[in-house]
Amino acid sequence: MRKYKQNHNFIEIYGAFLLSTTFVTYGYAQTPSIISSNHPKVPAHQDMHNGGTVSASAIRPARKPNANAASGKEGDSVQASGAELLGVVGHHLSHATASIITQTALARNVAGANPLQTLGQLPGVMFAGGDGQGLDIWTSQLYVRGFQSNQIGATLDGMPLGEQTFYNYNGLGITQAISPENIRTVSISQGAGAEDVAATSSLGGAISYASRDPAKKKGAEVSQTFGSYNMFRTFVRLDSGEIGPAKTRFYVSYARNDTNKWTGVGPQFQQVINAKLYQPIGESSHISAFFDYSDVDQMTYMPKSLEILNTVGQRPDYYYGTPNGYRDAYMAAEGNYMRGENRSNDPKDVSYYDGVNEVRDYMGGINYDFLLTNRLRLTGSIYGHRESFYTTWANPYTQDMVPAPNGAALSEDVTHTGIQRFGGTTNLAYNIAHHDINVGFWYENNHFNTEGNEYSEPVLGTGSPLNSWGPWNNPYATLYAQVFNTNTFVAHVSDTYSPVHGLKIHYGFRSLLNTTRVGALANYPDYTGASAIAGGDSLTTAKAFLPHINIDWNFRKHHELYFDFAENVRAFPVSTYGAAASPLVNSQQAYEEKGRNVQPETAWAYSIGYRYTSRYLTGSISAYRVDFHNRLQALSYNVTPTQFLSSVQNVGSVNMNGVDAALTFIPVHGLNIYNSISYNHATYAKNITSDGITYYSHGRQVVGYPSLMYKASASYSFHNAEVFINTSYIGRRNLSYGYTAQDPATSVPSYWLTNLGASYDFGRIGIMKNFRINFNVYNLTNVRYIGAMGVENFPLAGDQDTLQMGAPRMFYGGLRAQF
């Protein structure tokens, strides 16, 4: 055993908007020794998720508590001017702190793969997932220069996608919003700038997705992909072409992605419908309407601790779908273990029956782009979005917390959240003399509700287990229920001044006002550990002046020098109860004691960089510093031996310094060789104290993000054939924030991950155009590695079942054609 070292029905969209309308190093896995901790296990509601804003994405409700836990135009592909910076990633354009990934790059990945996988090849960016396509919504994580995805703003065609977390309380993930085949470009800006982005969480940067417009010529696009673990994906897109003298055009697409889990039993299914109507107005204006629908049904992967990996192995998963699965899970809940779980020091924590995520998203709206005069342009959008999200797991801790009325040892724990939001953005761009002036605002109203319920599973031998996919009616206990209403208003003003050729000086600021009010609808004290949960309270994030300055100087022919400085703020998040570092998702007592005076998180980011671009060589180096203040953390503390309460407190700052460097060499036509290296030194400024215990985190690297990353790729194109290979080295990552005398500091080992791909374009064959075949191998060297971390938060010290193994070697092949 390799050891791992510790150190549904369519719901109507809002009437409001409807009416408004190197080269490559082959991988290996390290085999370090084991360091374990024996921290106490406590009731499930007290595993405080999303413990700090430098921690994991918000997660599903905890299975059990941990006293140490902290809670352009259609068809236009943007072509690289000069060298193609990423041979394997594809076309990658850079300007100042921004990088652009084109559709050409996205198409090289496995069909339907998460676009964040491609972004993960950029220096300073790390993507981790639990499957080969990066589509499992629980195990997909993104870090950018030490900031996690819930600290990175995200928009699609200028519309906000909200915080990119598992429990996205004000938006949705990109793979739910649009099929990757319909994405034209992905732009990422690193730093706290991008003052015009419609986001309240852009502490560490912003990701902007732009969708493809309907084609001017009538046609169709079809692709079919097959892969390991019975994976198949079908994508069909129909374009109307220009219709009539008005030249109206539209497209409709459908994507279906089906696969089995690579460990355990169960399907991972997703289907996405996208539709877009485009109406040109004159020569330089247009209006478009869109509708997006997503259906995600995933039997997810069971998280593991380092101790579980070292004693039971990486393969144990939910018992669902296995012979005698319900019987064995039920008996394990009673303390009788049938599958060797007792090799673990907490065998019940390896003995879950099922875990499911079901999400339905509906989004629609109107985008507009009007040239009012030859100097003045008005752009913006009106949008609406609705989501229904169920996450479930069979709870073996029922007897200790919320006993089932039938006396069963298992119950089904079901969390349901809902989003209903609408809003709009408007931007005015004015050009005069050497100035490009931009003024705009964004408003959104978001209604978010969440509740946790328990449903009785049958006593063993008296019936079949509940259907893991629902429907969910008539719970025997409602554990908690809250409703949140948030109003957000963001305004920005900026000017880009070009005094001489090659020099641009950008200066501007944004103002943010975000107010959330919470209502408490239900509370089960034996579960929450509180006599009352937060209700009738509100929190406001208000920042009138958040400056951004950028200087970009293209001196001589191939040289660029830039400097960027910005301040930004993250509005107070909300989530399901106890699953965010927010006073509003905790007890009323915690809110009264500390919530009224808590300050929002802010970041000051500075970066300076140099870039050289020529036909044969492209290189860049960027140094940055970030001062991250008011880091909020959800901490748990004892009330009784079996009850834990959580509170949110300011646990200090993070001081971050780093360097990213990249080099692309094109020795001959068609051959691209790319290398990049990233170093990040991000440390906590002070220790953390919780429940009278000091956790020594001062000076320790932040959790989840490595100090060192190296990436390399090589691609070669000859006529219609292309082959590429890429590899990434992800350095050691800290699992725990710190250590105590009893519990050690823990970390997970480094790893190399290598991918291979090839394609051939046959051109026209009969009625088919651009008939293309492709072949991809994920994890070519079949290394065993830990991918996502902190899916159930990071421990303050010691170990915790919050890790996900990365997927093994997987093969994919596909066909694609246009008609």
Residue pairs with C-beta under 8 A, 6 or more apart in sequence:
1 310
1 313
2 29
2 31
2 784
3 31
3 32
3 33
3 34
3 309
3 310
4 32
4 34
4 306
4 309
4 310
4 748
4 749
4 786
5 30
5 32
5 33
5 34
5 35
5 306
5 747
5 748
5 749
6 34
6 35
6 36
6 37
6 306
6 307
6 735
6 744
6 746
6 747
6 748
6 798
6 799
7 32
7 35
7 732
7 734
7 744
7 745
7 746
7 747
8 295
8 360
10 293
10 362
11 360
11 362
11 386
11 388
12 18
13 291
13 362
13 363
13 364
13 384
13 385
13 386
14 384
14 386
14 420
14 422
16 384
16 422
17 364
17 365
17 366
17 382
17 383
17 384
17 422
18 364
18 384
20 366
20 382
20 424
21 289
21 365
21 366
21 382
22 673
22 675
22 710
22 712
23 673
23 712
23 714
24 712
24 713
24 714
24 725
24 726
24 727
24 754
25 712
25 727
25 729
25 752
25 754
26 727
26 752
26 754
26 780
26 781
27 727
27 751
27 752
27 753
27 754
27 779
27 780
27 781
27 783
28 752
28 781
28 783
29 749
29 751
29 783
29 784
29 785
30 749
30 750
30 751
32 749
34 306
34 307
34 310
35 744
35 746
36 306
36 307
36 310
36 345
36 799
37 307
37 742
37 743
37 744
37 746
37 797
37 798
37 799
38 345
39 66
39 67
39 68
39 742
39 743
39 795
39 797
39 798
39 799
39 800
40 67
41 64
41 65
41 66
41 346
41 349
42 64
42 65
42 66
42 67
42 642
42 644
43 64
43 65
43 397
43 400
43 401
43 527
43 529
43 642
43 643
43 644
44 61
44 62
44 63
44 64
44 65
44 395
44 397
44 401
44 413
45 61
45 62
45 65
45 401
45 479
45 527
45 528
45 529
45 577
45 578
45 644
46 62
46 65
46 66
46 67
46 69
46 529
46 578
46 636
46 643
46 644
46 645
46 646
47 62
47 63
47 64
47 65
47 66
47 69
47 71
47 636
47 792
47 793
47 800
48 62
48 69
48 70
48 71
48 578
48 634
48 635
48 636
48 646
48 793
49 56
49 58
49 59
49 60
49 61
49 62
49 71
49 575
49 578
49 579
49 580
49 634
49 792
49 793
50 56
50 57
50 58
50 59
50 71
50 150
50 165
50 573
50 575
50 579
50 580
50 581
50 634
50 793
51 69
51 70
51 71
51 581
51 633
51 634
51 635
51 737
51 793
51 794
51 796
52 70
52 581
52 631
52 632
52 633
52 651
52 703
52 737
52 794
53 148
53 150
53 151
53 203
53 570
53 581
53 601
53 628
53 631
53 632
54 146
54 147
54 148
54 151
54 628
54 631
54 654
54 682
54 702
54 703
54 704
54 705
55 70
55 148
55 703
55 704
55 790
55 793
55 794
56 141
56 148
56 703
56 704
56 788
56 789
56 790
56 791
56 792
56 793
56 794
56 802
57 141
57 148
57 149
57 150
57 164
57 165
57 166
57 790
57 791
58 150
58 163
58 165
58 166
58 167
58 573
58 575
58 579
58 580
59 138
59 166
59 167
59 579
59 790
59 791
59 792
59 793
59 802
60 138
60 166
60 167
60 355
60 357
60 391
60 393
60 415
60 579
60 791
60 792
61 391
61 393
61 413
61 415
61 452
61 576
61 578
61 579
62 69
62 578
62 792
62 793
63 349
63 352
63 393
63 395
63 397
63 792
63 801
64 349
64 397
65 636
65 644
66 636
66 795
66 800
67 636
67 638
67 644
67 691
68 695
68 736
68 743
68 795
68 796
68 797
68 798
68 800
69 636
69 793
69 794
69 795
69 796
69 800
70 633
70 634
70 635
70 636
70 688
70 690
70 737
70 793
70 794
70 795
70 796
71 578
71 579
71 580
71 581
71 633
71 634
71 635
71 636
71 646
71 648
71 793
72 78
72 184
72 185
72 210
72 213
73 213
74 212
74 213
74 214
74 215
74 216
74 278
75 212
75 215
75 216
76 184
77 91
77 102
77 103
77 104
77 184
78 91
78 93
78 100
78 102
78 185
79 91
79 102
80 91
80 92
80 93
81 93
81 613
82 558
82 613
82 614
82 615
82 618
83 613
83 614
83 615
83 616
83 617
83 618
83 664
83 666
83 672
84 90
84 91
84 92
84 664
84 666
84 672
85 92
85 93
85 94
85 618
85 662
85 664
85 674
86 92
86 105
86 121
86 122
86 664
86 672
86 674
86 713
87 664
87 671
87 672
87 673
87 674
87 713
87 714
87 715
87 724
88 108
88 121
88 672
88 674
88 713
88 714
88 715
88 724
88 725
88 726
88 755
88 757
89 101
89 105
89 108
89 118
89 121
89 122
89 674
89 713
89 726
90 101
90 102
90 104
90 105
90 106
90 107
90 108
90 118
91 100
91 101
91 102
91 104
91 105
92 99
92 100
92 101
92 102
92 105
92 122
93 99
93 100
93 102
94 100
94 611
94 620
95 552
95 560
96 550
96 552
96 560
96 562
96 564
96 609
97 189
97 190
97 191
97 193
97 205
97 550
97 562
97 564
97 607
97 609
97 622
98 187
98 188
98 189
98 190
99 122
99 187
99 188
99 190
100 185
100 186
100 187
101 115
101 118
101 119
101 122
101 185
101 186
101 187
101 188
102 184
102 185
103 183
103 184
103 185
103 212
105 118
106 115
106 118
106 180
106 183
106 186
107 181
108 118
108 722
108 724
108 757
108 759
109 117
109 118
109 180
109 757
109 776
110 132
110 133
110 225
110 227
110 776
110 778
110 812
111 180
111 181
111 223
111 225
111 233
111 235
111 774
111 812
111 814
111 816
112 133
112 135
112 179
112 180
112 181
112 225
112 233
112 235
112 255
112 257
113 132
113 133
113 134
113 135
113 180
114 127
114 129
114 133
114 134
114 135
114 140
114 174
114 175
114 180
115 174
115 175
115 180
115 183
115 186
115 209
116 127
116 134
116 140
116 142
116 174
117 127
117 129
117 133
117 134
118 186
119 125
119 127
119 142
119 186
119 188
119 207
120 126
120 127
120 142
120 728
121 711
121 713
121 726
121 728
122 188
122 676
123 622
123 660
123 661
123 662
123 676
123 677
123 678
123 709
123 711
124 144
124 145
124 190
124 658
124 660
124 678
124 680
124 709
125 142
125 143
125 144
125 145
125 188
126 142
126 143
126 144
126 705
126 706
126 709
126 730
127 134
127 140
127 141
127 142
127 143
128 139
128 140
128 141
128 787
128 788
128 789
128 804
128 806
129 135
129 136
129 139
129 140
129 141
129 787
129 788
129 806
129 807
130 136
130 138
130 139
130 140
130 300
130 301
130 787
130 788
130 804
130 805
130 806
130 807
131 139
131 259
131 261
131 262
131 268
131 807
132 227
132 228
132 231
132 262
132 778
132 779
132 807
132 810
132 812
133 231
133 257
133 259
134 140
135 175
135 257
135 268
135 270
136 268
136 298
136 300
136 301
137 166
137 173
137 175
137 176
137 296
137 298
137 300
137 357
137 359
138 166
138 298
138 300
138 301
138 357
138 791
139 300
139 301
139 787
139 788
139 791
139 804
140 173
140 788
141 148
141 149
141 704
141 787
141 788
141 789
141 790
142 148
142 149
142 152
142 164
143 149
143 704
143 705
144 152
144 188
144 190
144 204
144 205
145 190
145 204
145 205
145 624
145 626
145 656
145 658
145 660
145 680
146 204
146 626
146 654
146 656
146 658
146 680
146 682
146 702
146 705
147 203
147 204
147 205
148 204
148 704
148 705
149 163
149 164
149 165
150 163
150 164
150 165
150 201
150 573
151 201
151 202
151 203
151 204
151 570
152 164
152 201
152 202
152 203
152 204
152 205
152 206
152 207
153 160
153 194
153 197
153 198
153 199
153 200
153 201
153 202
153 205
153 206
153 207
154 160
154 161
154 162
154 164
154 171
154 174
154 199
154 206
154 207
154 208
154 209
155 161
155 197
155 198
155 199
155 206
155 207
155 208
155 209
156 174
156 177
156 178
156 209
156 210
156 211
157 209
157 210
157 211
157 290
157 367
157 381
158 198
158 208
158 367
158 379
158 380
158 381
158 425
159 198
159 365
159 367
159 381
159 383
159 425
160 170
160 171
160 198
160 199
160 423
160 442
160 444
161 168
161 171
161 172
161 173
161 174
161 177
161 209
162 168
162 169
162 170
162 171
162 172
162 199
163 169
163 170
163 171
163 200
163 201
163 573
164 171
164 173
164 174
165 573
165 575
166 791
167 389
167 417
167 450
167 575
167 576
167 579
167 580
168 387
168 419
169 417
169 419
169 446
169 448
169 450
169 484
169 573
169 574
169 575
170 200
170 419
170 421
170 444
170 446
170 448
170 486
171 385
171 419
171 421
172 294
172 359
172 361
172 363
172 385
172 387
172 419
174 209
175 270
175 272
175 294
176 272
176 294
176 296
176 359
176 361
177 209
177 292
177 294
177 361
177 363
178 209
178 211
178 272
178 274
178 292
179 235
179 253
179 255
179 272
179 274
181 221
181 223
181 235
181 237
181 253
181 255
182 211
182 212
182 237
182 253
182 274
183 209
183 210
183 211
183 212
184 210
184 211
184 212
184 213
185 209
185 210
186 207
186 208
186 209
186 210
187 207
187 208
187 209
187 210
188 205
188 206
188 207
188 208
189 205
189 206
189 208
190 204
190 205
190 607
190 622
190 624
191 204
191 205
191 564
191 566
191 605
191 607
191 624
192 202
192 203
192 204
192 205
192 548
192 566
192 567
192 568
192 603
192 604
192 605
192 626
193 205
193 548
193 550
193 564
193 566
193 568
193 605
194 202
194 205
194 206
194 208
194 548
195 492
195 494
195 508
195 509
195 510
195 546
195 548
195 566
196 427
196 438
196 440
196 492
196 494
196 510
197 206
197 208
198 425
198 442
198 444
198 490
199 206
200 488
200 490
200 512
200 514
200 541
200 569
200 570
200 571
201 570
201 571
201 573
202 568
202 570
203 568
203 569
203 570
203 601
203 602
203 603
203 628
204 603
204 605
204 626
211 274
211 276
211 290
212 251
213 249
213 276
213 278
213 288
214 239
214 240
214 249
214 250
214 251
214 276
214 277
214 278
215 239
215 241
215 249
215 251
216 241
216 242
216 247
216 249
217 239
217 241
217 242
218 239
218 240
218 241
219 238
219 239
219 241
219 818
219 819
220 236
220 237
220 238
220 239
220 818
220 819
221 235
221 236
221 237
221 239
221 816
221 817
221 818
221 819
222 235
222 236
222 237
222 816
222 817
222 818
222 819
223 233
223 234
223 235
223 814
223 815
223 816
223 817
224 232
224 233
224 234
224 235
224 814
224 815
224 816
225 231
225 232
225 233
225 234
225 812
225 813
225 814
225 815
226 232
226 812
226 813
226 814
227 233
227 259
227 810
227 811
227 812
227 813
228 262
228 809
228 810
228 811
228 812
229 259
229 260
229 261
229 262
229 810
230 258
230 259
230 260
231 257
231 258
231 259
231 260
231 810
231 812
232 257
232 258
232 259
233 255
233 256
233 257
233 258
233 814
234 254
234 255
234 256
235 253
235 254
235 255
236 253
236 254
236 255
237 251
237 252
237 253
238 251
238 252
238 253
239 249
239 250
239 251
240 248
240 249
240 250
240 251
241 249
242 248
242 249
243 249
246 279
246 280
247 280
248 277
248 278
248 279
249 277
249 278
250 275
250 276
250 277
250 278
251 274
251 275
251 276
252 273
252 274
252 275
253 272
253 273
253 274
253 275
254 271
254 272
254 273
255 270
255 271
255 272
255 273
256 269
256 270
256 271
257 268
257 269
257 270
257 271
258 267
258 268
258 269
259 267
259 268
260 266
260 267
260 268
261 267
261 268
261 299
261 301
261 317
262 807
262 808
262 810
263 301
263 314
263 315
263 317
263 805
264 299
264 301
264 302
264 317
264 318
264 320
264 321
264 322
265 299
265 317
265 318
265 320
265 321
265 322
265 325
266 298
266 299
266 318
266 320
266 321
266 354
267 297
267 298
267 299
268 297
268 298
268 299
269 295
269 296
269 297
269 298
270 294
270 295
270 296
270 297
270 298
271 294
271 295
272 292
272 293
272 294
272 295
273 291
273 292
273 293
273 294
274 290
274 291
274 292
275 290
275 291
275 292
276 288
276 289
276 290
276 291
277 288
277 289
277 290
278 286
278 288
279 286
279 287
279 288
280 286
281 287
281 370
282 371
284 371
285 369
285 370
285 371
286 368
286 369
287 366
287 367
287 368
287 369
288 366
288 367
288 368
289 364
289 365
289 366
289 367
290 363
290 364
290 365
290 366
290 367
291 362
291 363
291 364
292 361
292 362
292 363
292 364
293 361
293 362
293 363
294 359
294 360
294 361
295 359
295 360
296 357
296 358
296 359
296 360
297 356
297 357
297 358
297 469
298 356
298 357
298 358
299 318
299 320
299 321
299 354
299 355
299 356
299 468
300 355
300 356
300 357
301 317
301 355
301 804
301 805
302 316
302 317
302 318
302 352
302 355
303 791
303 792
303 801
303 802
303 803
303 804
304 314
304 316
304 801
304 803
304 804
304 805
305 349
305 799
305 800
305 801
305 802
305 803
306 735
306 746
306 748
306 799
306 803
307 344
307 345
307 346
307 799
308 316
308 344
308 349
308 350
308 801
309 786
309 803
309 805
311 343
311 344
311 345
312 340
312 341
312 343
312 344
312 350
314 784
314 805
316 339
316 341
316 350
318 352
318 353
318 354
318 355
319 325
319 326
319 328
319 329
319 351
319 352
319 353
319 354
320 353
320 354
320 468
322 328
324 338
325 353
326 353
326 460
326 464
326 465
327 338
327 460
328 338
328 339
328 351
329 351
329 352
329 353
329 394
329 396
329 410
330 353
330 408
330 409
330 410
330 457
330 460
331 337
331 338
331 460
332 338
332 339
332 341
332 347
332 348
332 351
332 396
333 348
333 351
333 396
333 398
333 399
333 409
333 410
334 409
335 348
337 347
337 351
339 351
341 347
341 348
341 350
341 351
344 350
348 396
348 397
349 801
351 396
352 393
352 394
352 396
353 394
353 410
353 457
353 465
354 392
354 393
354 394
354 468
355 391
355 392
355 393
355 394
356 390
356 391
356 392
356 393
356 468
356 469
357 389
357 390
357 391
358 389
358 390
358 391
358 392
358 469
358 470
359 387
359 388
359 389
359 390
360 387
360 388
360 389
361 385
361 386
361 387
362 385
362 386
362 387
363 383
363 384
363 385
363 386
364 383
364 384
365 381
365 382
365 383
365 384
366 381
366 382
366 383
367 379
367 380
367 381
368 378
368 379
368 380
368 381
369 377
369 378
369 379
370 377
370 378
370 379
371 377
372 378
375 430
375 431
375 432
376 428
376 429
376 430
376 431
377 428
377 429
377 430
378 426
378 427
378 428
379 426
379 427
379 429
380 424
380 425
380 426
380 427
380 440
381 424
381 425
382 422
382 423
382 424
383 422
383 423
383 424
384 421
384 422
385 419
385 420
385 421
385 422
386 418
386 419
386 420
386 421
387 417
387 418
387 419
388 416
388 417
388 418
389 416
389 417
389 418
389 419
390 414
390 415
390 416
390 470
390 472
391 414
391 415
392 412
392 413
392 414
392 415
392 468
392 470
392 472
393 412
393 413
394 410
394 411
394 412
394 413
394 457
394 465
395 401
395 410
395 411
395 412
395 413
395 454
396 409
396 410
398 404
398 408
398 409
398 410
398 411
398 454
399 409
400 642
401 526
401 527
402 411
402 454
402 477
402 479
402 524
402 526
402 527
404 410
404 411
404 454
404 456
404 457
404 476
405 456
405 476
406 456
406 458
406 459
407 459
408 456
408 457
408 458
408 459
408 460
409 460
410 457
411 454
411 455
411 456
411 457
411 476
412 454
412 455
412 456
412 457
412 466
413 452
413 453
413 454
414 452
414 453
414 454
414 455
414 470
414 472
414 475
415 450
415 451
415 452
415 453
415 576
416 450
416 451
416 452
416 453
416 472
417 448
417 449
417 450
417 576
418 447
418 448
418 449
418 450
419 446
419 447
419 448
420 446
420 447
421 444
421 445
421 446
421 447
422 444
422 445
423 442
423 443
423 444
423 445
423 488
424 442
424 443
424 444
425 440
425 441
425 442
426 440
426 441
426 442
427 438
427 439
427 440
428 438
428 439
428 440
429 436
429 437
429 438
430 436
430 437
430 438
430 439
431 437
434 497
434 498
434 499
435 495
435 496
435 497
435 498
436 495
436 496
436 498
437 493
437 494
437 495
438 492
438 493
438 494
438 495
438 496
438 508
439 492
439 493
439 494
440 491
440 492
441 489
441 490
441 491
441 492
442 488
442 489
442 490
442 491
443 487
443 488
443 489
443 490
444 486
444 487
444 488
445 485
445 486
445 487
445 488
446 484
446 485
446 486
446 487
446 488
447 483
447 484
447 485
448 483
448 484
448 485
448 486
448 574
449 481
449 482
449 483
449 484
450 480
450 481
450 482
450 483
450 484
450 575
450 576
450 577
451 478
451 479
451 480
451 481
451 482
451 521
451 522
452 478
452 479
452 480
452 481
452 527
452 576
452 577
453 472
453 475
453 477
453 478
453 479
454 475
454 476
454 477
454 479
455 466
455 472
455 474
455 475
455 476
456 476
457 465
457 466
458 464
458 465
458 466
477 524
477 527
478 522
478 524
479 522
479 524
479 527
479 528
479 577
480 522
480 523
480 524
480 527
480 528
480 533
480 577
481 520
481 521
481 522
481 523
482 518
482 519
482 520
482 521
482 533
482 534
482 535
482 577
482 584
482 585
483 518
483 519
483 521
484 516
484 517
484 518
484 519
484 574
484 584
485 516
485 517
486 514
486 515
486 516
486 517
486 574
487 514
487 515
488 512
488 513
488 514
488 571
489 512
489 513
489 514
490 510
490 511
490 512
490 513
491 510
491 511
492 508
492 509
492 510
492 511
493 508
493 509
494 506
494 507
494 508
494 509
494 548
495 506
495 507
495 508
496 504
496 505
496 506
497 504
497 505
497 506
497 507
498 504
498 505
499 505
502 553
502 554
502 555
503 551
503 552
503 553
503 554
504 550
504 551
504 552
504 553
505 550
505 551
506 548
506 549
506 550
506 551
506 552
507 547
507 548
507 549
507 550
508 547
508 548
509 545
509 546
509 547
509 548
510 546
510 548
510 568
511 543
511 544
511 545
511 546
512 541
512 542
512 543
512 546
512 569
512 571
513 540
513 541
513 542
514 540
514 541
514 542
514 571
514 572
515 538
515 539
515 540
515 541
516 538
516 539
516 540
516 571
516 572
516 574
516 584
517 537
517 538
518 534
518 535
518 536
518 537
518 538
518 574
518 584
519 535
519 536
520 532
520 533
520 534
520 535
520 536
520 588
521 535
523 530
523 531
523 532
523 533
525 531
528 577
528 578
528 587
529 587
529 639
529 643
529 644
529 645
530 586
530 587
530 588
530 589
530 590
530 645
531 587
531 588
531 589
532 587
532 588
532 589
533 577
533 586
533 587
533 588
534 583
534 584
534 585
534 586
534 587
534 588
534 590
534 591
534 595
535 588
537 583
537 584
537 588
537 591
537 595
539 572
539 582
539 583
539 584
539 595
539 598
541 569
541 570
541 571
541 572
541 600
543 569
543 600
543 602
546 566
546 567
546 568
546 569
547 565
547 566
547 567
548 564
548 565
548 566
548 567
549 563
549 564
549 565
549 566
550 562
550 563
550 564
550 565
551 562
551 563
551 564
552 560
552 561
552 562
553 560
553 561
553 562
554 560
555 561
558 612
558 613
558 614
559 610
559 611
559 612
560 610
560 611
560 612
560 613
561 609
561 610
561 611
562 607
562 608
562 609
562 610
562 611
563 607
563 608
563 609
564 605
564 606
564 607
564 608
565 604
565 605
565 606
565 607
566 604
566 605
567 602
567 603
567 604
567 605
568 602
568 603
568 605
569 600
569 601
569 602
569 603
570 600
570 601
570 602
570 603
571 600
572 582
572 583
572 584
572 598
572 600
573 580
573 581
573 582
574 580
574 582
574 584
574 585
575 582
575 585
576 585
577 585
577 586
578 585
578 586
578 634
578 646
579 585
580 634
581 632
581 633
581 634
581 648
582 632
582 634
582 648
583 590
583 591
583 594
583 595
583 596
583 598
583 647
583 648
584 591
584 595
586 595
586 634
586 645
586 646
586 647
586 648
587 645
587 646
587 647
589 645
590 645
590 646
590 647
590 648
593 647
594 647
594 648
594 649
595 648
598 632
598 648
598 649
598 650
599 630
599 650
600 630
601 628
601 629
601 630
601 631
601 632
602 628
602 629
602 630
603 626
603 627
603 628
603 629
604 626
604 627
604 629
605 624
605 625
605 626
606 624
606 625
606 626
607 622
607 623
607 624
607 625
608 622
608 623
608 624
609 620
609 621
609 622
609 623
610 620
610 621
610 622
611 618
611 619
611 620
612 618
612 619
612 620
615 666
616 665
616 666
616 667
617 663
617 664
617 665
617 666
618 662
618 663
618 664
619 661
619 662
619 663
619 664
620 660
620 661
620 662
620 663
621 659
621 660
621 661
621 662
622 659
622 660
622 661
623 657
623 658
623 659
624 656
624 657
624 658
624 659
624 660
625 656
625 657
625 658
626 654
626 655
626 656
626 682
627 653
627 655
627 656
628 653
628 654
628 655
628 656
629 653
630 650
630 653
631 650
631 651
631 652
631 653
631 654
632 648
632 649
632 650
632 651
633 648
633 649
633 650
633 651
633 688
634 646
634 647
634 648
635 646
635 647
635 648
635 649
635 651
635 688
635 690
635 691
635 796
636 644
636 645
636 646
636 690
636 691
637 644
637 645
637 646
637 647
637 690
637 691
638 644
638 691
639 645
651 684
651 686
651 688
652 684
652 685
652 686
652 688
653 684
653 685
653 686
654 682
654 683
654 684
654 685
654 702
655 682
655 683
655 685
656 680
656 681
656 682
656 683
656 702
657 680
657 681
657 682
658 678
658 679
658 680
658 681
658 682
659 678
659 679
660 676
660 677
660 678
661 676
661 677
661 678
662 674
662 675
662 676
662 677
663 674
663 675
663 676
664 672
664 673
664 674
664 675
665 672
665 673
665 674
666 672
666 673
667 673
670 716
670 717
670 718
671 714
671 715
671 716
672 713
672 714
672 715
672 716
673 713
673 714
674 711
674 712
674 713
674 714
675 710
675 711
675 712
676 710
676 711
676 712
677 708
677 709
677 710
677 711
678 708
678 709
678 710
679 707
679 708
680 705
680 706
680 707
680 708
681 701
681 707
682 701
682 702
682 705
683 698
683 699
683 700
683 701
683 702
684 697
684 698
684 699
684 700
684 702
684 737
684 738
685 698
686 697
686 698
687 694
687 695
687 696
687 697
687 698
687 738
688 694
688 695
688 697
688 737
688 738
688 796
689 695
690 796
693 740
694 740
695 737
695 738
695 739
695 740
695 796
695 797
696 738
696 739
696 740
696 745
697 737
697 738
697 796
698 738
700 734
700 737
700 738
700 745
701 707
701 734
702 734
703 733
703 734
703 735
703 736
703 737
703 789
703 790
703 794
704 733
704 734
704 789
704 790
704 794
705 733
706 730
706 731
706 732
706 733
706 750
707 731
707 732
708 729
708 731
709 728
709 729
709 730
709 731
710 728
710 729
711 726
711 727
711 728
711 729
712 726
712 727
713 724
713 725
713 726
713 727
714 724
714 725
714 726
715 722
715 723
715 724
715 725
716 722
716 723
716 724
720 760
720 761
720 762
720 763
721 758
721 759
721 760
721 761
722 758
722 759
722 760
723 757
723 758
724 756
724 757
724 758
725 754
725 755
725 756
725 757
725 780
726 754
726 755
727 752
727 753
727 754
727 755
728 752
728 753
728 754
729 750
729 751
729 752
730 750
730 751
730 752
730 753
730 785
731 750
732 747
732 748
732 749
732 750
733 747
733 748
733 789
734 745
734 746
734 747
735 746
735 747
735 748
735 789
735 794
735 795
735 799
735 800
735 802
735 803
736 743
736 744
736 745
736 746
736 747
736 794
736 795
736 796
736 797
736 798
736 799
737 794
737 795
737 796
737 797
738 745
738 796
738 797
739 745
739 797
739 798
740 797
742 797
742 798
743 795
743 797
743 798
744 797
744 798
745 797
746 795
746 797
746 798
746 799
748 786
748 789
748 803
749 785
749 786
751 783
751 785
751 786
751 806
752 781
752 783
753 779
753 783
753 785
753 806
754 779
754 780
754 781
755 776
755 777
755 778
755 779
755 780
756 776
756 777
756 780
757 774
757 775
757 776
757 777
758 774
758 775
759 772
759 773
759 774
759 775
760 772
760 773
760 774
761 770
761 771
761 772
762 771
762 772
762 773
763 769
763 770
763 771
764 770
764 771
765 771
767 819
768 817
768 818
768 819
769 817
769 818
769 819
770 816
770 817
770 818
771 815
771 816
771 817
772 815
772 816
772 817
773 813
773 814
773 815
773 816
774 813
774 814
774 816
775 811
775 812
775 813
776 811
776 812
776 813
777 809
777 810
777 811
777 812
778 807
778 809
778 810
778 811
778 812
779 806
779 807
779 808
779 809
779 810
780 809
781 809
782 808
782 809
783 806
784 805
784 806
784 808
785 805
785 806
786 803
786 804
786 805
786 806
787 804
787 805
787 806
787 807
788 803
788 804
789 802
789 803
789 804
790 802
791 802
791 803
791 804
792 800
792 801
792 802
793 800
793 802
794 800
794 802
795 802
